[in-house]
Amino acid sequence: MHPDYIKRLVKNPSLRVIISKVLDGNRLTVDEGILLMKKIETGLLGMLAGHIAEAREIERKKKQVFPVIITKDCKYECPACQYFKQKDTLADKDNLLNELKEAAEVDEIVLSCGISDQITISFLVDLISAIKTQHPNQKVKGFQAIHIFELARKEAKEPAEVLKKFKEAGLDGLLGGDALIFREEMRNKMQDYELSKQQWLDLHQQAHEMGYSSEATMTYGHFESVEDRLRHLESIRDLQDKTNRFDGFIPLKFRADSGISKFIPSTSGLEDMRVFAVSRIFLDNFQDLDALTIIGDEGWQEVLRFGANRVTVTHPGSTKYLPQYGTFF
Ligand code: SF4
């Protein structure tokens, strides 16, 4: 679509300035991002996001992952998580390695677990190392910032020590679902544990400096404001400027099955498209924007027209899914 055609569609002078900035490849401020999210028609946002993807020659791709669930046991009660106060034992390492024989062709092996007192650093080091030995050429990813903090606290270590041990064992990347929304008042409603915005950002920066890649996410559709979303995106963009080690951005739609949060209605499909399009426009230093199947079979196909370029799917040989990505992952 020709940029001049898109510009002509906008009558409001201040919106026209913002759209010209986007089309000329300039970075938006938070206030400009807020105006985009609030004021511009959804179709036009889609055109802008599509234009950027085309101008930056962003390729559409599929990523196949194989989830490894170490345990669903979790002592916390986060309202949007399927591991909410589950009781479970630790999976057997040999059984996990056996299941992983199905994973020879996947792009990533993803390790997931609840926050369980049964888990120790040495158990995980042993498991990561065994998986990496069996799958030396595949990316092994796992654990969120909260896992690293909880393990460090439990075993009286610094989070950096835990990261270092996991890196030496063969872990390549961290998950990022616990980024949630960075405004503290909102975080406290969405999570049952304590993990501040600054702790999350510092831990990911430390991990990036050790050579890890990690996922950046934003959970939207709770009670956050449009400004909360843009401030969140700004913090993610700032860290990517410093390290360039986020390997993609994943907008996660909030859906709770328990607690008072289950009464929050889901965002509409239109709102989902706006979040994806603004993420593509605002995060000018990200290549991959992930459409997870959490937003439904039709939804993820639709967001490919609104700036998303990568679809993450679970290997058909696995019957498991990752709770932070939702039931349809
Ligand atoms: S989000 Fe993490 S800490 Fe919270 S219930 Fe789920 S697994 Fe446990």
py3Dmol code that shows the C-alpha trace and the ligand (Angstrom):
import py3Dmol

protein = """\
ATOM      1  CA  MET A   1       0.000   0.000   0.000  1.00  0.00           C
ATOM      2  CA  HIS A   2       1.454   3.370  -0.999  1.00  0.00           C
ATOM      3  CA  PRO A   3       2.287   5.592   2.043  1.00  0.00           C
ATOM      4  CA  ASP A   4       0.669   8.675   0.473  1.00  0.00           C
ATOM      5  CA  TYR A   5      -2.591   6.778   0.128  1.00  0.00           C
ATOM      6  CA  ILE A   6      -2.524   5.896   3.836  1.00  0.00           C
ATOM      7  CA  LYS A   7      -1.735   9.516   4.799  1.00  0.00           C
ATOM      8  CA  ARG A   8      -4.662  10.811   2.742  1.00  0.00           C
ATOM      9  CA  LEU A   9      -7.066   8.626   4.717  1.00  0.00           C
ATOM     10  CA  VAL A  10      -6.388  10.617   7.917  1.00  0.00           C
ATOM     11  CA  LYS A  11      -8.091  13.982   8.327  1.00  0.00           C
ATOM     12  CA  ASN A  12      -7.113  14.831  11.922  1.00  0.00           C
ATOM     13  CA  PRO A  13      -3.870  16.928  11.748  1.00  0.00           C
ATOM     14  CA  SER A  14      -2.220  15.548  14.918  1.00  0.00           C
ATOM     15  CA  LEU A  15      -2.951  11.963  13.907  1.00  0.00           C
ATOM     16  CA  ARG A  16      -1.615  12.760  10.446  1.00  0.00           C
ATOM     17  CA  VAL A  17       1.698  13.849  11.991  1.00  0.00           C
ATOM     18  CA  ILE A  18       1.953  10.564  13.888  1.00  0.00           C
ATOM     19  CA  ILE A  19       1.087   8.503  10.836  1.00  0.00           C
ATOM     20  CA  SER A  20       3.700  10.353   8.777  1.00  0.00           C
ATOM     21  CA  LYS A  21       6.291   9.551  11.455  1.00  0.00           C
ATOM     22  CA  VAL A  22       5.385   5.865  11.301  1.00  0.00           C
ATOM     23  CA  LEU A  23       5.438   5.789   7.510  1.00  0.00           C
ATOM     24  CA  ASP A  24       8.798   7.587   7.444  1.00  0.00           C
ATOM     25  CA  GLY A  25      10.232   4.944   9.783  1.00  0.00           C
ATOM     26  CA  ASN A  26      10.567   7.200  12.835  1.00  0.00           C
ATOM     27  CA  ARG A  27      10.166   6.055  16.424  1.00  0.00           C
ATOM     28  CA  LEU A  28       6.970   6.977  18.307  1.00  0.00           C
ATOM     29  CA  THR A  29       6.797   8.443  21.813  1.00  0.00           C
ATOM     30  CA  VAL A  30       4.516   6.925  24.450  1.00  0.00           C
ATOM     31  CA  ASP A  31       1.995   9.761  24.011  1.00  0.00           C
ATOM     32  CA  GLU A  32       1.895   9.166  20.263  1.00  0.00           C
ATOM     33  CA  GLY A  33       1.424   5.445  20.856  1.00  0.00           C
ATOM     34  CA  ILE A  34      -1.473   6.188  23.203  1.00  0.00           C
ATOM     35  CA  LEU A  35      -3.143   8.326  20.535  1.00  0.00           C
ATOM     36  CA  LEU A  36      -2.677   5.556  17.982  1.00  0.00           C
ATOM     37  CA  MET A  37      -4.199   2.943  20.295  1.00  0.00           C
ATOM     38  CA  LYS A  38      -7.116   5.189  21.263  1.00  0.00           C
ATOM     39  CA  LYS A  39      -7.989   7.174  18.181  1.00  0.00           C
ATOM     40  CA  ILE A  40      -7.080   5.482  14.926  1.00  0.00           C
ATOM     41  CA  GLU A  41      -9.554   3.217  13.169  1.00  0.00           C
ATOM     42  CA  THR A  42      -8.694  -0.455  13.435  1.00  0.00           C
ATOM     43  CA  GLY A  43      -8.476  -0.930   9.667  1.00  0.00           C
ATOM     44  CA  LEU A  44      -5.995   1.910   9.365  1.00  0.00           C
ATOM     45  CA  LEU A  45      -3.897   0.503  12.203  1.00  0.00           C
ATOM     46  CA  GLY A  46      -3.803  -2.775  10.301  1.00  0.00           C
ATOM     47  CA  MET A  47      -2.663  -0.973   7.145  1.00  0.00           C
ATOM     48  CA  LEU A  48       0.137   0.766   9.070  1.00  0.00           C
ATOM     49  CA  ALA A  49       1.277  -2.453  10.754  1.00  0.00           C
ATOM     50  CA  GLY A  50       1.176  -4.240   7.394  1.00  0.00           C
ATOM     51  CA  HIS A  51       3.153  -1.441   5.764  1.00  0.00           C
ATOM     52  CA  ILE A  52       5.871  -1.693   8.433  1.00  0.00           C
ATOM     53  CA  ALA A  53       6.107  -5.468   8.126  1.00  0.00           C
ATOM     54  CA  GLU A  54       6.465  -5.084   4.359  1.00  0.00           C
ATOM     55  CA  ALA A  55       8.949  -2.177   4.509  1.00  0.00           C
ATOM     56  CA  ARG A  56      11.134  -4.068   6.975  1.00  0.00           C
ATOM     57  CA  GLU A  57      10.793  -7.262   4.912  1.00  0.00           C
ATOM     58  CA  ILE A  58       9.591  -9.178   7.953  1.00  0.00           C
ATOM     59  CA  GLU A  59       9.120 -12.780   7.033  1.00  0.00           C
ATOM     60  CA  ARG A  60       6.107 -14.846   8.133  1.00  0.00           C
ATOM     61  CA  LYS A  61       7.110 -18.048   9.841  1.00  0.00           C
ATOM     62  CA  LYS A  62       5.989 -20.896  12.038  1.00  0.00           C
ATOM     63  CA  LYS A  63       7.782 -22.005  15.181  1.00  0.00           C
ATOM     64  CA  GLN A  64       7.207 -25.476  16.520  1.00  0.00           C
ATOM     65  CA  VAL A  65       7.808 -26.146  20.194  1.00  0.00           C
ATOM     66  CA  PHE A  66       7.716 -29.206  22.431  1.00  0.00           C
ATOM     67  CA  PRO A  67       6.587 -28.460  26.002  1.00  0.00           C
ATOM     68  CA  VAL A  68       8.259 -30.345  28.853  1.00  0.00           C
ATOM     69  CA  ILE A  69       6.180 -30.103  32.016  1.00  0.00           C
ATOM     70  CA  ILE A  70       8.449 -30.800  34.993  1.00  0.00           C
ATOM     71  CA  THR A  71       5.631 -30.454  37.527  1.00  0.00           C
ATOM     72  CA  LYS A  72       2.291 -28.673  37.813  1.00  0.00           C
ATOM     73  CA  ASP A  73       2.844 -28.378  41.562  1.00  0.00           C
ATOM     74  CA  CYS A  74       2.612 -24.717  42.531  1.00  0.00           C
ATOM     75  CA  LYS A  75       2.212 -22.934  45.815  1.00  0.00           C
ATOM     76  CA  TYR A  76       0.781 -19.774  44.302  1.00  0.00           C
ATOM     77  CA  GLU A  77      -2.690 -18.874  43.072  1.00  0.00           C
ATOM     78  CA  CYS A  78      -2.322 -16.618  40.057  1.00  0.00           C
ATOM     79  CA  PRO A  79      -5.820 -16.186  38.627  1.00  0.00           C
ATOM     80  CA  ALA A  80      -4.976 -16.742  34.949  1.00  0.00           C
ATOM     81  CA  CYS A  81      -2.826 -19.850  35.383  1.00  0.00           C
ATOM     82  CA  GLN A  82      -3.848 -23.478  34.974  1.00  0.00           C
ATOM     83  CA  TYR A  83      -1.295 -24.504  37.637  1.00  0.00           C
ATOM     84  CA  PHE A  84      -3.240 -22.486  40.223  1.00  0.00           C
ATOM     85  CA  LYS A  85      -2.547 -24.277  43.538  1.00  0.00           C
ATOM     86  CA  GLN A  86      -2.071 -27.667  41.878  1.00  0.00           C
ATOM     87  CA  LYS A  87      -0.610 -30.593  43.755  1.00  0.00           C
ATOM     88  CA  ASP A  88       1.703 -32.769  41.709  1.00  0.00           C
ATOM     89  CA  THR A  89       4.951 -34.707  41.900  1.00  0.00           C
ATOM     90  CA  LEU A  90       8.141 -34.100  39.915  1.00  0.00           C
ATOM     91  CA  ALA A  91       8.315 -35.772  36.519  1.00  0.00           C
ATOM     92  CA  ASP A  92      10.821 -38.556  36.123  1.00  0.00           C
ATOM     93  CA  LYS A  93      13.883 -37.487  34.125  1.00  0.00           C
ATOM     94  CA  ASP A  94      14.096 -40.703  32.077  1.00  0.00           C
ATOM     95  CA  ASN A  95      10.413 -40.492  31.145  1.00  0.00           C
ATOM     96  CA  LEU A  96      10.857 -36.882  30.026  1.00  0.00           C
ATOM     97  CA  LEU A  97      13.896 -37.793  27.937  1.00  0.00           C
ATOM     98  CA  ASN A  98      11.928 -40.638  26.411  1.00  0.00           C
ATOM     99  CA  GLU A  99       8.996 -38.344  25.502  1.00  0.00           C
ATOM    100  CA  LEU A 100      11.476 -35.918  23.979  1.00  0.00           C
ATOM    101  CA  LYS A 101      12.486 -38.485  21.358  1.00  0.00           C
ATOM    102  CA  GLU A 102       9.392 -37.152  19.508  1.00  0.00           C
ATOM    103  CA  ALA A 103      10.979 -33.695  19.525  1.00  0.00           C
ATOM    104  CA  ALA A 104      13.820 -34.300  17.078  1.00  0.00           C
ATOM    105  CA  GLU A 105      12.468 -31.796  14.535  1.00  0.00           C
ATOM    106  CA  VAL A 106      11.060 -29.006  16.725  1.00  0.00           C
ATOM    107  CA  ASP A 107      12.585 -25.524  16.874  1.00  0.00           C
ATOM    108  CA  GLU A 108      12.455 -25.239  20.651  1.00  0.00           C
ATOM    109  CA  ILE A 109      12.147 -27.480  23.673  1.00  0.00           C
ATOM    110  CA  VAL A 110      10.345 -25.472  26.365  1.00  0.00           C
ATOM    111  CA  LEU A 111      10.679 -26.406  30.042  1.00  0.00           C
ATOM    112  CA  SER A 112       7.878 -25.370  32.344  1.00  0.00           C
ATOM    113  CA  CYS A 113       6.944 -25.893  35.987  1.00  0.00           C
ATOM    114  CA  GLY A 114       5.054 -24.346  38.857  1.00  0.00           C
ATOM    115  CA  ILE A 115       6.800 -22.765  41.835  1.00  0.00           C
ATOM    116  CA  SER A 116       7.244 -25.935  43.829  1.00  0.00           C
ATOM    117  CA  ASP A 117       9.312 -26.519  46.941  1.00  0.00           C
ATOM    118  CA  GLN A 118      10.162 -29.962  45.521  1.00  0.00           C
ATOM    119  CA  ILE A 119      12.333 -28.409  42.814  1.00  0.00           C
ATOM    120  CA  THR A 120      15.999 -27.758  43.500  1.00  0.00           C
ATOM    121  CA  ILE A 121      18.661 -26.043  41.434  1.00  0.00           C
ATOM    122  CA  SER A 122      20.688 -29.255  41.187  1.00  0.00           C
ATOM    123  CA  PHE A 123      17.657 -31.233  39.929  1.00  0.00           C
ATOM    124  CA  LEU A 124      17.130 -28.674  37.171  1.00  0.00           C
ATOM    125  CA  VAL A 125      20.833 -28.448  36.267  1.00  0.00           C
ATOM    126  CA  ASP A 126      20.885 -32.220  35.879  1.00  0.00           C
ATOM    127  CA  LEU A 127      17.699 -32.201  33.777  1.00  0.00           C
ATOM    128  CA  ILE A 128      18.788 -29.309  31.507  1.00  0.00           C
ATOM    129  CA  SER A 129      22.150 -30.940  30.967  1.00  0.00           C
ATOM    130  CA  ALA A 130      20.575 -34.328  30.078  1.00  0.00           C
ATOM    131  CA  ILE A 131      18.155 -32.677  27.633  1.00  0.00           C
ATOM    132  CA  LYS A 132      20.901 -30.622  26.000  1.00  0.00           C
ATOM    133  CA  THR A 133      23.080 -33.718  25.640  1.00  0.00           C
ATOM    134  CA  GLN A 134      20.214 -35.555  23.926  1.00  0.00           C
ATOM    135  CA  HIS A 135      19.285 -32.491  21.790  1.00  0.00           C
ATOM    136  CA  PRO A 136      22.536 -30.573  21.215  1.00  0.00           C
ATOM    137  CA  ASN A 137      21.282 -28.743  18.121  1.00  0.00           C
ATOM    138  CA  GLN A 138      17.948 -27.542  19.423  1.00  0.00           C
ATOM    139  CA  LYS A 139      17.160 -24.470  21.444  1.00  0.00           C
ATOM    140  CA  VAL A 140      16.312 -25.362  25.044  1.00  0.00           C
ATOM    141  CA  LYS A 141      14.270 -22.664  26.693  1.00  0.00           C
ATOM    142  CA  GLY A 142      12.552 -22.499  30.037  1.00  0.00           C
ATOM    143  CA  PHE A 143      11.619 -20.833  33.304  1.00  0.00           C
ATOM    144  CA  GLN A 144      10.490 -17.326  34.015  1.00  0.00           C
ATOM    145  CA  ALA A 145      12.111 -14.622  36.127  1.00  0.00           C
ATOM    146  CA  ILE A 146       9.997 -15.670  39.132  1.00  0.00           C
ATOM    147  CA  HIS A 147      11.428 -19.230  38.966  1.00  0.00           C
ATOM    148  CA  ILE A 148      14.972 -17.873  39.083  1.00  0.00           C
ATOM    149  CA  PHE A 149      14.190 -15.566  42.025  1.00  0.00           C
ATOM    150  CA  GLU A 150      12.371 -18.265  43.997  1.00  0.00           C
ATOM    151  CA  LEU A 151      15.144 -20.834  43.499  1.00  0.00           C
ATOM    152  CA  ALA A 152      17.760 -18.261  44.504  1.00  0.00           C
ATOM    153  CA  ARG A 153      15.787 -17.271  47.613  1.00  0.00           C
ATOM    154  CA  LYS A 154      15.184 -20.895  48.649  1.00  0.00           C
ATOM    155  CA  GLU A 155      18.841 -21.891  48.318  1.00  0.00           C
ATOM    156  CA  ALA A 156      20.338 -18.576  49.558  1.00  0.00           C
ATOM    157  CA  LYS A 157      22.013 -17.664  46.299  1.00  0.00           C
ATOM    158  CA  GLU A 158      22.002 -14.658  44.002  1.00  0.00           C
ATOM    159  CA  PRO A 159      19.714 -14.921  40.948  1.00  0.00           C
ATOM    160  CA  ALA A 160      22.813 -14.421  38.764  1.00  0.00           C
ATOM    161  CA  GLU A 161      24.347 -17.611  40.213  1.00  0.00           C
ATOM    162  CA  VAL A 162      21.242 -19.597  39.264  1.00  0.00           C
ATOM    163  CA  LEU A 163      21.310 -18.129  35.756  1.00  0.00           C
ATOM    164  CA  LYS A 164      25.004 -18.994  35.427  1.00  0.00           C
ATOM    165  CA  LYS A 165      24.483 -22.615  36.488  1.00  0.00           C
ATOM    166  CA  PHE A 166      21.555 -23.079  34.084  1.00  0.00           C
ATOM    167  CA  LYS A 167      23.546 -21.480  31.263  1.00  0.00           C
ATOM    168  CA  GLU A 168      26.480 -23.804  31.866  1.00  0.00           C
ATOM    169  CA  ALA A 169      24.074 -26.767  31.868  1.00  0.00           C
ATOM    170  CA  GLY A 170      22.821 -25.770  28.406  1.00  0.00           C
ATOM    171  CA  LEU A 171      19.783 -23.532  28.846  1.00  0.00           C
ATOM    172  CA  ASP A 172      19.587 -21.145  25.881  1.00  0.00           C
ATOM    173  CA  GLY A 173      16.631 -18.927  26.656  1.00  0.00           C
ATOM    174  CA  LEU A 174      14.161 -17.748  29.287  1.00  0.00           C
ATOM    175  CA  LEU A 175      10.376 -17.472  29.073  1.00  0.00           C
ATOM    176  CA  GLY A 176       8.763 -14.113  29.728  1.00  0.00           C
ATOM    177  CA  GLY A 177       5.129 -14.668  30.693  1.00  0.00           C
ATOM    178  CA  ASP A 178       5.568 -13.055  34.110  1.00  0.00           C
ATOM    179  CA  ALA A 179       6.203  -9.622  32.593  1.00  0.00           C
ATOM    180  CA  LEU A 180       2.398  -9.214  32.827  1.00  0.00           C
ATOM    181  CA  ILE A 181       1.827  -5.425  32.850  1.00  0.00           C
ATOM    182  CA  PHE A 182       4.607  -3.438  34.451  1.00  0.00           C
ATOM    183  CA  ARG A 183       2.512  -0.948  36.471  1.00  0.00           C
ATOM    184  CA  GLU A 184       2.855  -2.243  40.029  1.00  0.00           C
ATOM    185  CA  GLU A 185      -0.801  -1.828  41.087  1.00  0.00           C
ATOM    186  CA  MET A 186      -1.841  -3.936  38.113  1.00  0.00           C
ATOM    187  CA  ARG A 187       0.832  -6.584  38.649  1.00  0.00           C
ATOM    188  CA  ASN A 188      -0.393  -7.171  42.168  1.00  0.00           C
ATOM    189  CA  LYS A 189      -3.854  -8.010  40.861  1.00  0.00           C
ATOM    190  CA  MET A 190      -2.558 -10.412  38.213  1.00  0.00           C
ATOM    191  CA  GLN A 191       0.042 -12.365  40.174  1.00  0.00           C
ATOM    192  CA  ASP A 192       0.049 -14.049  43.577  1.00  0.00           C
ATOM    193  CA  TYR A 193       3.829 -13.766  44.041  1.00  0.00           C
ATOM    194  CA  GLU A 194       6.061 -10.723  44.440  1.00  0.00           C
ATOM    195  CA  LEU A 195       8.062  -9.746  41.396  1.00  0.00           C
ATOM    196  CA  SER A 196       8.441  -6.075  40.552  1.00  0.00           C
ATOM    197  CA  LYS A 197       8.851  -4.540  37.128  1.00  0.00           C
ATOM    198  CA  GLN A 198      12.432  -3.603  37.951  1.00  0.00           C
ATOM    199  CA  GLN A 199      13.290  -7.131  39.129  1.00  0.00           C
ATOM    200  CA  TRP A 200      11.893  -8.549  35.888  1.00  0.00           C
ATOM    201  CA  LEU A 201      13.801  -6.092  33.705  1.00  0.00           C
ATOM    202  CA  ASP A 202      17.058  -6.438  35.653  1.00  0.00           C
ATOM    203  CA  LEU A 203      16.918 -10.226  35.561  1.00  0.00           C
ATOM    204  CA  HIS A 204      16.326 -10.305  31.804  1.00  0.00           C
ATOM    205  CA  GLN A 205      19.143  -7.796  31.283  1.00  0.00           C
ATOM    206  CA  GLN A 206      21.485  -9.947  33.385  1.00  0.00           C
ATOM    207  CA  ALA A 207      20.450 -13.026  31.416  1.00  0.00           C
ATOM    208  CA  HIS A 208      20.992 -11.246  28.088  1.00  0.00           C
ATOM    209  CA  GLU A 209      24.466 -10.172  29.209  1.00  0.00           C
ATOM    210  CA  MET A 210      25.266 -13.845  29.929  1.00  0.00           C
ATOM    211  CA  GLY A 211      24.268 -14.800  26.400  1.00  0.00           C
ATOM    212  CA  TYR A 212      20.665 -15.918  26.947  1.00  0.00           C
ATOM    213  CA  SER A 213      17.871 -14.852  24.675  1.00  0.00           C
ATOM    214  CA  SER A 214      14.464 -14.341  26.238  1.00  0.00           C
ATOM    215  CA  GLU A 215      10.836 -13.670  25.450  1.00  0.00           C
ATOM    216  CA  ALA A 216       9.175 -10.329  25.984  1.00  0.00           C
ATOM    217  CA  THR A 217       5.446 -10.424  26.653  1.00  0.00           C
ATOM    218  CA  MET A 218       2.578  -8.186  27.678  1.00  0.00           C
ATOM    219  CA  THR A 219      -0.602  -9.520  29.243  1.00  0.00           C
ATOM    220  CA  TYR A 220      -3.481  -7.279  28.272  1.00  0.00           C
ATOM    221  CA  GLY A 221      -7.224  -7.307  28.839  1.00  0.00           C
ATOM    222  CA  HIS A 222      -7.296  -7.003  32.632  1.00  0.00           C
ATOM    223  CA  PHE A 223      -8.000  -3.554  34.097  1.00  0.00           C
ATOM    224  CA  GLU A 224      -4.920  -1.920  32.609  1.00  0.00           C
ATOM    225  CA  SER A 225      -5.220   1.412  30.834  1.00  0.00           C
ATOM    226  CA  VAL A 226      -3.962   2.216  27.352  1.00  0.00           C
ATOM    227  CA  GLU A 227      -1.202   4.251  29.012  1.00  0.00           C
ATOM    228  CA  ASP A 228      -0.196   1.171  31.076  1.00  0.00           C
ATOM    229  CA  ARG A 229       0.167  -0.787  27.844  1.00  0.00           C
ATOM    230  CA  LEU A 230       2.301   1.860  26.152  1.00  0.00           C
ATOM    231  CA  ARG A 231       4.512   2.395  29.219  1.00  0.00           C
ATOM    232  CA  HIS A 232       5.006  -1.398  29.302  1.00  0.00           C
ATOM    233  CA  LEU A 233       5.972  -1.464  25.626  1.00  0.00           C
ATOM    234  CA  GLU A 234       8.372   1.441  26.214  1.00  0.00           C
ATOM    235  CA  SER A 235      10.233  -0.475  28.983  1.00  0.00           C
ATOM    236  CA  ILE A 236      10.519  -3.514  26.718  1.00  0.00           C
ATOM    237  CA  ARG A 237      11.748  -1.361  23.818  1.00  0.00           C
ATOM    238  CA  ASP A 238      14.314   0.374  26.052  1.00  0.00           C
ATOM    239  CA  LEU A 239      15.788  -2.939  27.216  1.00  0.00           C
ATOM    240  CA  GLN A 240      15.875  -4.248  23.646  1.00  0.00           C
ATOM    241  CA  ASP A 241      17.833  -1.095  22.692  1.00  0.00           C
ATOM    242  CA  LYS A 242      20.409  -1.992  25.339  1.00  0.00           C
ATOM    243  CA  THR A 243      20.786  -5.737  24.769  1.00  0.00           C
ATOM    244  CA  ASN A 244      19.029  -6.785  21.537  1.00  0.00           C
ATOM    245  CA  ARG A 245      18.541 -10.260  23.045  1.00  0.00           C
ATOM    246  CA  PHE A 246      14.738 -10.529  23.132  1.00  0.00           C
ATOM    247  CA  ASP A 247      13.878 -13.099  20.513  1.00  0.00           C
ATOM    248  CA  GLY A 248      10.318 -11.959  20.016  1.00  0.00           C
ATOM    249  CA  PHE A 249       7.374 -10.164  21.531  1.00  0.00           C
ATOM    250  CA  ILE A 250       4.204 -12.013  22.546  1.00  0.00           C
ATOM    251  CA  PRO A 251       0.990 -10.164  23.394  1.00  0.00           C
ATOM    252  CA  LEU A 252      -0.927 -12.427  25.799  1.00  0.00           C
ATOM    253  CA  LYS A 253      -4.657 -12.032  26.224  1.00  0.00           C
ATOM    254  CA  PHE A 254      -5.734 -12.210  29.873  1.00  0.00           C
ATOM    255  CA  ARG A 255      -8.217 -14.988  30.600  1.00  0.00           C
ATOM    256  CA  ALA A 256      -8.825 -16.191  34.142  1.00  0.00           C
ATOM    257  CA  ASP A 257     -10.608 -19.390  35.116  1.00  0.00           C
ATOM    258  CA  SER A 258     -10.597 -18.712  38.819  1.00  0.00           C
ATOM    259  CA  GLY A 259     -10.946 -16.066  41.511  1.00  0.00           C
ATOM    260  CA  ILE A 260     -12.696 -12.741  41.075  1.00  0.00           C
ATOM    261  CA  SER A 261     -10.786 -12.185  37.810  1.00  0.00           C
ATOM    262  CA  LYS A 262     -12.859 -14.862  36.057  1.00  0.00           C
ATOM    263  CA  PHE A 263     -15.666 -12.299  35.842  1.00  0.00           C
ATOM    264  CA  ILE A 264     -13.558  -9.987  33.657  1.00  0.00           C
ATOM    265  CA  PRO A 265     -14.887 -10.304  30.107  1.00  0.00           C
ATOM    266  CA  SER A 266     -12.346 -11.161  27.415  1.00  0.00           C
ATOM    267  CA  THR A 267     -11.170  -8.412  25.117  1.00  0.00           C
ATOM    268  CA  SER A 268     -12.920  -8.328  21.741  1.00  0.00           C
ATOM    269  CA  GLY A 269     -11.240  -9.560  18.585  1.00  0.00           C
ATOM    270  CA  LEU A 270     -11.051  -5.935  17.447  1.00  0.00           C
ATOM    271  CA  GLU A 271      -9.161  -4.956  20.599  1.00  0.00           C
ATOM    272  CA  ASP A 272      -6.748  -7.881  20.069  1.00  0.00           C
ATOM    273  CA  MET A 273      -6.007  -6.611  16.545  1.00  0.00           C
ATOM    274  CA  ARG A 274      -5.326  -3.091  17.882  1.00  0.00           C
ATOM    275  CA  VAL A 275      -2.886  -4.430  20.492  1.00  0.00           C
ATOM    276  CA  PHE A 276      -0.985  -6.414  17.865  1.00  0.00           C
ATOM    277  CA  ALA A 277      -0.878  -3.530  15.388  1.00  0.00           C
ATOM    278  CA  VAL A 278       0.334  -0.963  17.939  1.00  0.00           C
ATOM    279  CA  SER A 279       2.929  -3.442  19.241  1.00  0.00           C
ATOM    280  CA  ARG A 280       4.288  -3.875  15.705  1.00  0.00           C
ATOM    281  CA  ILE A 281       4.364  -0.113  15.136  1.00  0.00           C
ATOM    282  CA  PHE A 282       5.798   0.884  18.527  1.00  0.00           C
ATOM    283  CA  LEU A 283       8.387  -1.905  18.930  1.00  0.00           C
ATOM    284  CA  ASP A 284      10.571  -0.806  16.051  1.00  0.00           C
ATOM    285  CA  ASN A 285      13.510  -2.860  17.348  1.00  0.00           C
ATOM    286  CA  PHE A 286      11.712  -6.231  17.310  1.00  0.00           C
ATOM    287  CA  GLN A 287      11.696  -8.535  14.335  1.00  0.00           C
ATOM    288  CA  ASP A 288       9.258 -11.218  15.509  1.00  0.00           C
ATOM    289  CA  LEU A 289       5.786 -10.628  16.878  1.00  0.00           C
ATOM    290  CA  ASP A 290       4.157 -13.882  17.924  1.00  0.00           C
ATOM    291  CA  ALA A 291       0.573 -14.873  17.288  1.00  0.00           C
ATOM    292  CA  LEU A 292      -0.124 -17.640  19.741  1.00  0.00           C
ATOM    293  CA  THR A 293      -3.186 -19.767  19.225  1.00  0.00           C
ATOM    294  CA  ILE A 294      -4.447 -18.563  22.618  1.00  0.00           C
ATOM    295  CA  ILE A 295      -6.629 -16.062  20.825  1.00  0.00           C
ATOM    296  CA  GLY A 296      -8.455 -18.815  18.954  1.00  0.00           C
ATOM    297  CA  ASP A 297      -7.984 -20.538  15.642  1.00  0.00           C
ATOM    298  CA  GLU A 298      -9.455 -17.681  13.639  1.00  0.00           C
ATOM    299  CA  GLY A 299      -7.939 -14.968  15.823  1.00  0.00           C
ATOM    300  CA  TRP A 300      -4.337 -15.887  15.205  1.00  0.00           C
ATOM    301  CA  GLN A 301      -4.830 -15.976  11.450  1.00  0.00           C
ATOM    302  CA  GLU A 302      -6.388 -12.537  11.623  1.00  0.00           C
ATOM    303  CA  VAL A 303      -3.525 -10.977  13.631  1.00  0.00           C
ATOM    304  CA  LEU A 304      -1.118 -11.913  10.846  1.00  0.00           C
ATOM    305  CA  ARG A 305      -2.806  -9.053   9.002  1.00  0.00           C
ATOM    306  CA  PHE A 306      -2.188  -6.758  11.972  1.00  0.00           C
ATOM    307  CA  GLY A 307       1.572  -6.985  12.318  1.00  0.00           C
ATOM    308  CA  ALA A 308       2.155 -10.466  13.766  1.00  0.00           C
ATOM    309  CA  ASN A 309       4.535 -12.568  11.687  1.00  0.00           C
ATOM    310  CA  ARG A 310       5.218 -15.736  13.651  1.00  0.00           C
ATOM    311  CA  VAL A 311       2.838 -18.480  14.740  1.00  0.00           C
ATOM    312  CA  THR A 312       3.987 -20.739  17.530  1.00  0.00           C
ATOM    313  CA  VAL A 313       2.476 -24.214  17.537  1.00  0.00           C
ATOM    314  CA  THR A 314       2.942 -27.252  19.722  1.00  0.00           C
ATOM    315  CA  HIS A 315       4.407 -30.373  18.173  1.00  0.00           C
ATOM    316  CA  PRO A 316       1.533 -32.780  17.441  1.00  0.00           C
ATOM    317  CA  GLY A 317       3.363 -35.552  19.334  1.00  0.00           C
ATOM    318  CA  SER A 318       2.922 -33.628  22.574  1.00  0.00           C
ATOM    319  CA  THR A 319      -0.320 -33.724  24.510  1.00  0.00           C
ATOM    320  CA  LYS A 320       0.831 -30.954  26.831  1.00  0.00           C
ATOM    321  CA  TYR A 321       0.502 -27.216  26.751  1.00  0.00           C
ATOM    322  CA  LEU A 322       2.130 -24.377  28.620  1.00  0.00           C
ATOM    323  CA  PRO A 323      -0.227 -22.672  31.059  1.00  0.00           C
ATOM    324  CA  GLN A 324       1.155 -19.209  30.551  1.00  0.00           C
ATOM    325  CA  TYR A 325       0.277 -19.498  26.875  1.00  0.00           C
ATOM    326  CA  GLY A 326      -3.244 -20.792  27.417  1.00  0.00           C
ATOM    327  CA  THR A 327      -5.130 -23.912  26.620  1.00  0.00           C
ATOM    328  CA  PHE A 328      -4.869 -23.611  22.869  1.00  0.00           C
ATOM    329  CA  PHE A 329      -1.128 -23.180  22.723  1.00  0.00           C
TER     330      PHE A 329
END
"""
ligand_1 = """\
8
SF4
S 1.724 -18.239 37.078
Fe 3.497 -19.368 37.911
S 3.440 -18.915 40.110
Fe 1.422 -18.359 39.325
S 0.126 -20.191 39.635
Fe 1.029 -20.313 37.574
S 2.883 -21.536 37.751
Fe 2.284 -20.822 39.815
"""
view = py3Dmol.view(width=600, height=400)
view.addModel(protein, "pdb")
view.setStyle({"model": 0}, {"cartoon": {"style": "trace"}})
view.addModel(ligand_1, "xyz")
view.setStyle({"model": 1}, {"stick": {}})
view.zoomTo()
view.show()
